[in-house]
Amino acid sequence: MPILSYIDAVTLALREEMQKNPRVFVLGEDVGVRGGVFRATHGLIDEFGPERVLDTPLTESAIAGVSIGASVYGMRPVAEMQFADFIMPAVNQIISEAAKMRYRSNNSWHCPLVIRAPYGGGVHGGLYHSQSVEKLFTGIPGLKIVTPSTPYDVKGLLKSAIQDEDPVLFFEHKRCYRLIKGEVPEEDYTLPIGQAEVKREGTDVTVISYGLTLHFALQAAEELQKEGISVHVLDLRTLIPLDKEAVLQAVAKTGKVMIIHEDNLTGGFGGEVSALIAEEAFFELDAPIRRLAGPDVPAMPYSPPLEKEFMLNQEKVTHAIRELAEF
Amino acid sequence: MAIDITMPQLGESVTEGTISRWLKQPGDSISKYEPLCEVATDKVNAEVPATISGTLAEIVTGEGETVEVGHVICRVEEVSEGVDAVDENKESQKAEKVQVKAESPKPATGSMKHRYSPAVLRLAQEHNIDLEQVEGSGRGGRITRKDIQELIDSGKEKTEAPIPMTVTGKAESKGAEQQPSTPAPEEESGDEEIPLTRVRKTIAQRMVTSKQEAPHAWTMLQADVTGLVKLRNKLKDDFKKREGIPLTYMPFFIKAVVDSLKEFPRLNSVWGGDRIILKKRINISIAVATEDALYVPVIKDADEKSILGLAKAVHHLAEKTRAGKLTMDDLSGGTFTVNNTGSFGSVASQPIINHPQAAIISVESIVKQPVIKDDMIAVRDLVNLCLSLDHRILDGLIAGRFLNRVKERVEAYGPDTQI
């Protein structure tokens, strides 16, 4: 099985779906001739031509709006927000139109649309190129929110997202793009949206995470294994719909829960997972639910020492899990 | 002192680079900012400049190798003076830092021994574990879920000894509490729990014992007590004046039962396991209800008492019961039970035998009813007499004969009967 990077899996999924279905097309800023600033759409314009690989103006509201219109018309647009930070001008289109289309039209219309957006920090991107924006959308019914952490999941879930009949926000952690590599089967496969995955079995602490921080958790688990602390790791993979059953099962494994994400603490998705556990798994709990998340400061600092301070890493995660294990 | 040169971050999202060519070789002298090698990434090709002046000591990453950002690619021997001093300074700073870290103790936590998590409490209750006996491995001695789980897995949980029931007889060994087949009832929110009093426990135990041990059979006869009603109506006012207590129907029924017991001694017996014991004395248990319990005080030697004597005994025992002044002697020794269910309006009942007696009779309400008498419709006072019997001791025939004799006796009372 070939080893691919996270971003190569994005490109592969796009290519396969475009080859299979002529209604699939991509659009975004610099996705065509430039092949995307991260190279996610590299080579697509050569294979599918400028009619299916659209370079758009720097107008995210139009990228989302055009995508919604095209999807309602029967197309399968895959829009790229160059950085998740830039999604803000498109929020009105996404929340007020895409998310509500099926509901508002009483099932007559729907939006089979995917919006891809690279999010997260740790790449020295500063204020406008490092934000985690998933929590802005997790409370909006009508949207599916996918946050893969491995190349294998990227391919399977992006293909599912493109085939989905409703709007999907596909958040790609940009630090993972070239950092995370893994085996990706060549054959055409999809992974169901809304299904979490146990990445590691353990008995002392349950870690629930997604995206880049999941890898810190796995590294920490490896490290703590040497100290005799056994860590159970669950990758949510999809935030909405949340795989509640998997969360509750993971909680039952240890009774000590740590939820980790890079999005900041207050209002972050960890709060929702935590509430679910408190409501439905109270008698499994052996310790207060812990959340490890980005600090509640306005933005990712540009200064490298401050960025390092803001970002979670393996040491911070290891320390926090050890604390919880000792409780 | 060799300084590590690492793979620089050559752009956003770039996490690794490939050395395409080394421009310097080990031993070459290097000045600051001079290119050391060429690096290729997904996005750019760039030169890596030296961050210090010195001599290239060692190449760690060879040409064509791909390494992560931050990985050491080569080492440069620094030549500037005062290096040692700087280093020393660094070392001492480091040492200081370590010391500070070591000196800041964790905030003192009090004993966590008695802080139980929901999971620990649940497991302890499900497995009947006394948490006082468990050693905690968590912070501050806290008992963790894992501690309990290990205890359960090892099968060594210290179960609380079940509270022993006061066993009052061999026959009661199968008490209410030891019924294994009864599943615990489900409690819903809003339900109220009433703890069992001793009396309630005893009643429960005795009833279960009786129902389980004695195969109950049941029969009922109707008696015409029009005469008795007339007799009582005639006597009751004088009786009240003379004796100071009301004249009820109870003594008349007890008298009829007692006289019939003399005729059928089999009814006045107890089950002895491998034999039947006929009791010589006739001690009549009467059921007296209070708000929350049922007592069966005993009229000793009821066969030696007149209607008046029985009336006084019933009254006396009822008073004592309601005042809570019954003694053990008042409650023991019964050989047959008369139950006055008519007092609360019942017209038929299936009484549970007062173990280990052979039978129990219920006297129901006296009700005026139209009946055919001498081919004419007449209004008569009728009463149902219900008998439960231990079928091990008695069969239907003898019980029926006994009940018929009781019926004949109560029907024989008339306005002119002398008491």
Interface residues (C-beta under 8 A of the other chain):
Chain A: I7 F38 R39 P118 V123 H124 G125 H129 K174 R175 Y177 R178 L179 T203 D204 T254 G255 K256 F282 F283 E284 L285 D286 A287 E326 F327
Chain B: Q9 E12 S13 V14 T15 E16 D42 K43 E68 S117 P118 A119 V120 R122 G138 R139 R142 T144 R145 K146
